[in-house]
Amino acid sequence: MRVLGVELRDFRTYARAEASFGEGLTVVHGPNGAGKSNLLEALYFGCTARSPRTRNERELIRFGAQAARVLVRLADGDRRHELSVAFGTGAGADQPAKRMTADGAPVERLLEIPQRPLVSVFLPDRLELIKGPPAARRAHLDQVLAAIWPPRAAHRREYSRVLAQRNALLARIRSGRGSRETLPTWDRELAQSALELSRHRSEAIGLLAEPFSSRAAQLGLSGEVRLEYRPRSRAQDVEGFCQELQERLAGDLERGFTAHGPHRDELAILRDGRELRSYGSQGESRLALLALLLAERAVLAAERGRIPLMLLDDVMSELDGERRELLAQELRSAGQSVIATTDLSYVPGSGDSSVARLRISPGAILQEAIAA
């Protein structure tokens, strides 16, 4: 599955625009503030119905407009597909109303559409994944897990459902409106879901660990760099997890919610045994994020035979010439990638006939070169 092109209407700074992408590498270039990041964001949004930059989707609608639309054209061999996300500001709505279609048919979740391409994105905004709170890393790990093993996404949703039910019961008990009689039943259900989710996460980290460490070293991140999954629970079976919940019940009742389980786990990114989020520089965090995305790319290619579309914004500026060449070679070796840069010289081979180029000026996209 590859992306042929994208059409935008009233998205960010674009009133109307469209772009076509090469089978391999496409380089998007232009001055700062021209709209390069907006184009990458639109492409990600059109494939996932989510923004990698903001949770407030009102920000995506062009100033002065009432609605926006992103259409992504895809190719799967000889077959052609379209994904579309249209959204607009309804009267009094906190978030824009959103309508998604796949090949013209309405859908509720683009992430579950088989013809949707896998997408991986590097943006400066995403450094929160390395430097931010554990919740961001947990959510990202669960997304990667679902991409590697799609049926396992249901286990994460089931855990969330049971956790919400137990929390609701704790709140009722705390307020004197509920009984503890059914609590053991919910504890057992939570334990079963929790152990399954933790096992899946651990397996995913097992696949990612070596590719992450090797790519971090190749990109110039010094020291021993590794991923470490840190589950909150030490239980080996349902009975053990239920015992942990019982030991913490007094605190849960005082708070009114469950404070123990996979929703409190951590994915630690370590260099020489110290957490990079606390002791790493901005540049080191960028390298770690890039290494993680490249590791996920390698694992998805090996496990599913699918290489995600890579969207890379301002990734080359802080790499030296050797690392730029290495990254460019890896991206051009397989799969489809789109790199945004202010300077074409930052992207080795950007002048080759096999590379597509787009030049961005404020609100406009010029197809400068189409890959041969």
LODO-555539 format. One line per field, with one value per residue: x, y, z of N, C-alpha, C in turn. Coordinates in steps of 0.2 Angstrom, whole numbers. Atoms other than C-alpha are relative to their C-alpha. Example, Ala and Ser with C-alpha at 12.3 -4.5 7.8 and 13.67 -1.06 7.14 Angstrom:
residues 2
n_u = 4:-4
n_v = -6:-6
n_w = 0:-1
ca_u = 62:68
ca_v = -22:-5
ca_w = 39:36
c_u = 4:-4
c_v = 6:5
c_w = 0:3
END
This chain:
residues 372
n_u = 4:-4:4:-1:1:4:3:2:4:1:-4:-6:-2:2:7:1:-7:-1:-7:-1:-6:-4:1:-5:-1:2:-3:4:-5:2:-2:4:7:3:5:-2:3:7:1:-2:6:6:0:1:7:5:-1:1:6:-3:-5:-6:-3:5:6:6:0:1:-7:-2:4:-3:3:6:4:5:-1:-6:0:-6:1:-7:1:-4:0:-2:-1:4:6:0:4:0:2:2:2:3:2:2:2:7:2:0:-4:-7:-4:3:3:-4:3:-6:2:-5:2:7:5:-1:-3:0:-7:-5:-6:2:2:-6:-4:-4:-7:-3:-4:-4:-1:-5:1:-3:5:1:-6:3:-1:-6:-1:6:2:0:6:-2:-4:5:5:-4:-2:6:1:-5:2:6:-3:-3:5:7:5:-1:3:7:-2:-1:7:3:-3:3:7:0:-3:5:5:-2:0:6:2:-4:3:6:-1:-3:5:5:5:-2:-2:-6:1:-1:-7:-5:2:-4:-7:-2:0:-6:-6:-1:-2:-7:-6:0:-3:-7:-4:0:-5:-7:-2:-2:-6:-4:-1:-3:-6:-6:-1:-1:-7:-5:2:-2:-7:-1:1:-5:1:-5:2:4:7:4:7:2:7:0:7:2:1:-5:4:-1:6:6:1:-5:3:6:-3:-3:5:3:-5:0:7:2:-2:4:7:-1:-1:6:-2:-5:-6:-5:2:-4:1:-5:-7:-5:-5:-6:-5:-6:-7:-4:3:3:6:-1:4:-2:-7:-2:1:6:-3:1:7:2:-3:3:6:-1:-2:6:5:-3:0:7:1:-3:4:6:-1:-1:5:6:-1:2:-4:4:-2:-4:1:-6:0:-6:-3:-6:-4:-5:-4:-6:1:0:6:5:-1:2:7:3:-1:5:7:0:-1:6:5:2:-1:0:-4:0:-7:0:-6:-1:-6:0:3:-4:4:7:0:0:6:4:3:5:-1:5:-2:5:0:5:7:0:-4:-3:-3:-6:-3:3:-5:1
n_v = -6:-6:-6:-3:-8:-3:-6:-4:-5:-4:3:-4:-6:2:-1:6:2:7:2:7:2:5:6:1:-6:-7:-5:-6:-5:-7:-4:1:-3:0:5:7:4:1:5:6:1:1:7:5:-1:4:7:3:-5:-3:-4:1:-6:-4:3:-5:0:-6:-4:3:-3:-6:-6:-3:5:4:7:2:7:3:6:4:5:6:5:7:4:-3:-3:-7:-2:-7:-1:-7:-2:-7:-2:-7:-3:0:-5:2:7:0:2:1:7:4:6:3:5:4:2:-3:2:-2:4:-3:0:1:5:7:1:4:-3:-6:1:-2:-7:-2:-7:-3:-7:-2:0:7:1:2:7:1:-4:-1:5:7:1:-1:6:6:-1:1:7:3:-1:4:7:2:0:6:5:-3:3:-2:-6:1:1:-6:-3:3:-2:-7:1:3:-5:-5:3:1:-7:-3:3:-3:-7:1:2:-6:-5:4:2:7:6:3:7:2:-2:6:1:-5:1:6:-2:-5:4:4:-4:-3:4:0:-6:0:5:-2:-6:3:3:-6:-3:5:-1:-6:-2:1:-5:-7:-1:0:-6:-5:-1:-2:-7:-4:-1:3:4:5:-2:5:-1:4:-1:0:1:-2:6:6:6:4:3:-4:0:-5:-7:-1:-1:-7:-5:0:-3:-7:-2:-6:-6:-1:-3:-7:-4:1:3:6:-2:5:4:-2:-7:-3:3:-4:2:-4:0:0:-1:1:2:-6:-2:-5:-6:-5:-2:-1:-7:0:4:8:3:0:6:6:0:2:7:4:0:4:7:2:1:7:5:1:4:7:4:0:-1:-7:-6:-6:-7:-4:-7:-2:-7:-3:5:0:-6:1:6:-2:3:7:3:-1:5:7:0:0:7:5:-2:2:7:3:-4:-6:-5:-8:-4:-8:-3:-7:-1:7:3:4:7:3:3:-3:-2:6:0:5:-4:-5:-7:-5:-6:-3:-7:-1:1:3:6:0:6:-2:6:6:5:4
n_w = 0:0:1:6:0:-5:2:-6:1:-6:-5:-2:5:7:3:4:3:1:1:2:-3:3:-3:-5:-4:2:-4:0:-2:0:-5:-7:0:6:-1:0:-6:1:5:-3:-5:3:3:-6:-2:5:0:-7:-3:-6:1:-5:-3:-5:-1:2:7:3:3:7:4:2:-3:4:3:-5:1:4:3:2:3:1:6:-1:5:-2:6:5:-3:-2:-6:-3:-7:-1:-7:0:-6:0:-6:-1:-5:-7:-1:-3:5:7:2:5:4:3:5:3:7:1:-5:-7:-5:-7:-2:5:-2:1:7:2:5:-3:-1:-7:0:-6:1:-4:0:-6:-5:-3:-4:-6:-1:-4:-6:-3:-5:3:4:8:3:0:5:6:0:2:7:4:-1:4:7:1:0:0:-5:-7:-2:-4:-7:-3:-1:-5:-7:-2:-2:-6:-4:-1:-5:-7:-3:-1:-6:-6:-1:-3:-7:-3:-2:-4:4:3:-5:2:1:7:1:2:7:4:-1:4:7:1:-1:7:6:-1:1:7:3:-2:4:7:0:-1:6:5:-2:2:7:1:-4:3:6:-3:-2:5:4:-4:1:7:1:-4:-7:-4:-6:1:0:0:-2:-6:-2:-8:-2:-7:-4:0:0:5:2:-2:-7:-2:2:-4:-6:0:0:-7:-4:2:0:-4:4:6:-3:-2:6:4:6:0:1:1:6:6:1:-3:2:3:5:-1:5:-4:3:-6:-6:-2:5:5:-1:-5:1:7:3:5:6:-2:0:7:2:-3:3:6:-1:-2:6:5:-2:1:8:1:-3:4:7:-1:-2:4:7:2:-2:-1:3:-5:1:-4:0:-3:-3:2:-2:-6:2:4:7:1:-2:5:5:-2:-1:7:3:-3:2:7:1:0:-3:2:-5:1:-5:0:-2:2:5:4:-1:-6:2:6:6:1:7:5:3:-4:-5:2:-3:0:-3:-4:-2:-5:3:7:1:7:2:4:4:-1:1:6
ca_u = 0:7:1:-1:-7:-16:-29:-32:-46:-46:-33:-21:-13:-20:-36:-35:-19:-14:2:8:22:35:35:51:57:49:58:47:57:54:57:52:33:29:18:29:24:6:7:15:1:-12:-6:-5:-22:-30:-23:-27:-41:-29:-17:1:3:-13:-28:-39:-44:-51:-33:-33:-47:-40:-43:-60:-66:-80:-74:-59:-56:-42:-42:-28:-27:-19:-13:-12:-5:-17:-31:-35:-42:-47:-48:-57:-58:-70:-73:-81:-86:-104:-114:-109:-98:-82:-74:-77:-89:-80:-85:-73:-75:-65:-68:-84:-92:-94:-83:-82:-63:-50:-37:-47:-49:-38:-33:-26:-7:3:11:25:29:44:40:49:32:33:49:36:37:54:54:36:26:24:6:13:25:11:-1:13:18:0:-2:14:8:-9:1:11:-3:-20:-31:-23:-30:-46:-36:-32:-50:-56:-44:-50:-68:-65:-54:-68:-81:-70:-67:-85:-88:-74:-82:-99:-92:-82:-98:-108:-119:-111:-107:-91:-99:-96:-78:-69:-78:-71:-54:-53:-58:-46:-32:-35:-35:-20:-9:-14:-10:7:12:8:18:33:33:33:47:56:55:60:74:88:84:82:99:108:99:103:121:121:114:127:119:133:133:123:105:91:72:65:47:43:26:18:13:25:11:13:-5:-23:-23:-7:-14:-30:-19:-10:-26:-33:-17:-20:-39:-39:-29:-40:-56:-48:-44:-60:-50:-38:-20:-12:-11:-4:-12:2:17:32:42:59:72:89:107:120:107:100:83:85:70:78:97:97:99:86:98:99:81:78:90:82:65:71:80:63:53:66:66:47:48:60:49:34:42:48:33:19:28:22:33:25:25:38:34:50:50:66:75:91:97:105:113:131:134:138:122:112:119:115:97:94:101:89:74:78:81:63:46:39:45:42:55:53:68:72:88:89:107:103:95:108:102:88:93:92:79:72:67:51:52:39:42:32:28:15:-2:4:12:23:27:45:51:42:52:56
ca_v = 0:17:35:42:60:71:84:98:110:124:114:125:138:129:135:122:112:95:85:69:58:46:28:29:46:63:78:93:109:128:142:141:145:141:126:110:104:107:96:82:84:84:67:59:66:59:42:41:55:61:75:72:90:95:88:103:100:117:123:112:122:137:154:161:144:133:116:107:91:80:66:53:43:26:12:-7:-15:-11:-6:12:18:34:39:55:65:80:90:107:118:114:127:126:110:108:99:99:86:73:62:49:38:24:22:33:23:30:23:25:22:24:14:-2:0:-13:-2:11:13:12:29:34:52:62:80:91:92:73:75:73:55:55:69:69:59:40:41:47:32:19:26:25:7:2:9:0:-16:-15:-11:-27:-38:-30:-42:-37:-20:-27:-32:-14:-8:-22:-17:1:-5:-16:-2:10:-1:-5:14:18:5:12:29:22:13:29:39:26:22:5:-12:-21:-38:-37:-30:-47:-50:-34:-37:-54:-47:-33:-45:-56:-41:-33:-48:-50:-32:-33:-49:-41:-25:-35:-45:-29:-22:-39:-36:-18:-18:-24:-13:2:0:-3:12:23:19:21:38:44:42:38:25:10:14:3:1:-6:-10:-7:-15:-9:-26:-41:-54:-69:-75:-69:-73:-63:-48:-49:-50:-34:-25:-30:-24:-7:-6:6:19:16:19:35:41:34:26:11:16:0:-9:-7:10:15:6:14:12:18:24:22:28:20:15:33:39:49:60:67:67:68:84:90:83:66:65:69:55:43:47:44:28:22:26:17:2:1:2:-13:-23:-20:-25:-41:-46:-40:-37:-19:-4:11:28:38:57:66:85:94:78:81:98:91:76:77:72:54:51:60:49:33:39:43:26:17:27:24:6:1:9:26:42:61:72:91:102:120:116:102:100:92:77:67:61:74:78:60:56:42:56:66:85:97:115:124:143:150:142:133:117:116:99:102:84:68:52:42
ca_w = 0:-5:-5:-22:-17:-5:-8:5:7:21:31:41:29:14:5:-8:-13:-19:-20:-27:-19:-26:-23:-13:-6:-8:-2:3:4:7:19:38:40:22:27:26:43:39:23:33:47:34:26:44:48:31:35:54:57:71:72:78:83:93:101:97:80:78:75:59:51:41:49:43:36:44:38:31:21:18:5:3:-14:-12:-23:-18:-33:-47:-35:-31:-14:-6:12:17:33:33:48:53:67:73:83:101:98:108:94:75:69:59:45:38:23:15:-4:-2:12:29:43:62:64:50:60:57:39:30:15:27:26:42:46:57:60:66:71:84:93:96:107:121:118:125:137:142:155:154:147:130:129:135:122:108:113:112:95:89:97:88:71:74:79:74:84:100:99:107:122:126:124:135:149:148:149:164:172:170:178:193:195:194:208:219:217:222:237:242:242:252:237:232:240:240:236:217:219:218:202:194:202:193:176:178:183:167:155:164:163:145:140:150:141:124:128:134:118:108:118:115:96:97:109:98:82:93:101:85:76:90:89:70:72:85:101:113:127:129:124:127:129:146:149:168:172:189:194:198:198:188:188:191:209:212:203:213:229:224:221:238:246:238:241:255:244:229:240:247:229:221:207:203:205:201:184:166:165:176:168:160:145:149:137:145:141:152:164:166:159:144:148:163:158:139:129:116:102:111:113:94:90:102:94:77:82:90:74:63:74:73:54:54:65:55:39:47:56:44:28:28:29:36:27:36:38:44:48:51:54:45:52:68:59:53:35:38:48:35:22:32:36:17:12:24:19:1:3:5:8:6:15:15:22:25:25:23:12:-1:2:19:10:1:-16:-16:-34:-41:-53:-41:-29:-30:-25:-19:-16:-3:-3:9:5:-11:-16:-32:-40:-44:-49:-51:-48:-63
c_u = 4:-5:2:0:-4:-3:-3:-5:-1:4:6:0:-3:-7:-2:7:-1:7:0:7:3:-1:5:0:-2:3:-5:4:-3:2:-4:-7:-4:-6:2:-3:-7:-2:1:-6:-6:0:-1:-7:-5:1:-2:-6:3:6:6:3:-5:-6:-6:0:-3:6:1:-4:3:-4:-5:-4:-4:1:6:-1:7:-1:6:-2:6:0:2:0:-4:-7:1:-5:0:-2:-1:-2:-3:-2:-2:-3:-8:-2:1:4:7:5:-3:-3:4:-3:6:-3:6:-3:-8:-5:2:3:0:7:4:5:-2:-2:6:4:4:7:2:4:4:3:5:-1:3:-5:0:6:-3:0:6:1:-6:-2:-1:-6:1:3:-5:-4:4:1:-6:-2:5:-2:-6:2:3:-5:-7:-5:1:-2:-6:2:0:-6:-3:3:-3:-7:0:3:-5:-6:2:1:-7:-3:3:-3:-7:1:3:-6:-6:-6:1:2:6:-1:2:8:5:-1:4:7:3:0:5:7:1:2:7:5:1:4:8:4:1:5:7:2:2:6:6:2:4:7:7:1:0:7:5:-1:2:7:2:-1:4:-2:4:-2:-4:-8:-5:-7:-1:-7:0:-8:-1:-1:6:-4:1:-7:-6:-1:5:-2:-5:3:3:-5:-3:5:0:-7:-1:2:-5:-7:1:0:-7:2:6:7:6:-2:4:-1:5:8:4:4:6:5:6:6:5:-4:-4:-6:1:-4:2:7:2:-2:-6:3:0:-7:-3:3:-3:-7:0:2:-6:-4:3:0:-7:-1:3:-4:-6:1:2:-6:-7:1:-2:5:-4:3:3:-1:5:1:6:4:8:5:5:4:6:-1:0:-7:-6:0:-3:-8:-3:0:-6:-7:-1:0:-7:-6:-1:1:-1:4:-1:6:0:6:1:7:1:-2:4:-4:-6:-1:-1:-7:-5:-4:-5:1:-6:3:-6:1:-7:-7:0:5:2:3:6:3:-4:5:-1:-1
c_v = 6:6:3:8:2:6:4:5:4:-4:4:6:-1:1:-6:-2:-8:-2:-7:-2:-6:-7:-1:7:6:5:7:6:7:3:-2:4:-1:-5:-8:-4:-1:-5:-7:-2:-2:-8:-5:0:-4:-7:-3:4:3:5:-2:6:3:-5:4:1:6:4:-3:4:7:6:3:-5:-3:-7:-1:-7:-2:-7:-3:-5:-5:-5:-7:-4:4:3:7:0:7:0:8:2:7:2:8:2:0:6:-3:-6:2:-2:0:-7:-3:-5:-3:-5:-4:-2:2:-2:2:-5:3:1:-2:-5:-7:-1:-4:3:6:-1:1:6:1:7:3:8:3:0:-7:-2:-2:-7:-3:3:1:-5:-7:-1:0:-7:-6:0:-2:-7:-4:0:-4:-7:-2:0:-7:-6:3:-3:2:7:0:-1:7:3:-4:2:6:-1:-3:5:5:-2:-1:7:3:-4:2:7:-1:-2:6:5:-3:-2:-7:-5:-3:-7:-2:2:-5:-2:4:-1:-6:2:5:-4:-4:5:3:-4:-1:6:0:-5:3:6:-3:-4:5:3:-5:1:7:2:0:5:7:1:1:6:6:1:2:8:5:1:-4:-4:-6:2:-6:2:-5:1:-2:-1:2:-6:-5:-7:-4:-4:4:1:5:7:2:2:7:5:0:4:8:3:6:7:1:3:7:4:0:-3:-5:3:-5:-4:3:7:5:-2:5:-3:5:0:2:1:-1:-1:6:2:6:6:5:2:1:7:0:-4:-7:-2:0:-7:-6:-1:-3:-7:-5:-1:-5:-7:-3:-2:-7:-6:-1:-3:-7:-4:0:1:6:5:6:6:4:8:3:8:2:-5:0:6:-1:-6:2:-4:-7:-3:2:-5:-7:0:0:-7:-5:2:-2:-7:-4:5:7:5:7:3:7:3:7:1:-7:-3:-4:-7:-3:-4:4:2:-6:0:-5:4:5:6:4:6:4:8:1:-1:-4:-5:-1:-7:1:-6:-6:-6:-4:-7
c_w = 0:-1:-7:1:6:-3:6:-2:7:6:2:-4:-7:-2:-4:-3:-1:-1:-1:3:-4:3:5:4:-3:5:-1:3:-1:6:7:-1:-7:0:-1:5:-1:-6:3:5:-4:-3:6:2:-5:1:7:3:7:-2:4:4:6:1:-1:-7:-3:-3:-7:-5:-2:3:-5:-4:5:0:-4:-2:-2:-4:-2:-6:1:-5:4:-6:-6:2:2:6:2:7:1:7:-1:7:0:7:0:5:7:1:3:-5:-7:-1:-6:-4:-4:-5:-3:-7:-1:5:7:5:7:2:-6:2:-1:-7:-4:-6:3:0:7:-1:6:-2:5:0:7:5:4:5:7:1:4:6:4:5:-3:-4:-7:-2:0:-6:-7:0:-2:-7:-4:1:-5:-8:-1:0:1:5:7:2:5:7:4:2:5:7:2:2:7:5:2:4:7:3:2:7:6:2:4:7:4:3:4:-4:-4:5:-3:-3:-7:-2:-2:-7:-5:1:-5:-7:-1:0:-7:-5:1:-2:-8:-4:2:-4:-7:0:1:-6:-5:1:-2:-7:-1:3:-4:-6:3:2:-6:-4:4:0:-7:-1:5:7:4:6:-2:1:-1:2:6:2:8:2:8:4:-1:0:-6:-2:3:8:3:-1:5:7:0:0:7:5:0:1:4:-4:-5:3:2:-6:-4:-7:1:-2:-2:-7:-6:-2:4:-1:-4:-5:0:-5:3:-4:6:7:3:-5:-4:1:5:-1:-7:-2:-5:-6:1:-1:-8:-3:2:-3:-7:0:1:-6:-5:2:-1:-7:-2:3:-4:-6:1:2:-4:-7:-3:3:1:-4:5:-2:5:-1:3:4:-1:3:5:-1:-4:-7:-1:2:-5:-6:2:1:-7:-3:3:-2:-7:-2:-1:2:-3:5:-3:5:-2:2:-3:-6:-3:1:7:-1:-5:-5:-2:-8:-5:-3:3:5:-2:4:0:3:3:0:4:-4:-7:0:-8:-1:-4:-4:2:-1:-6:1
END
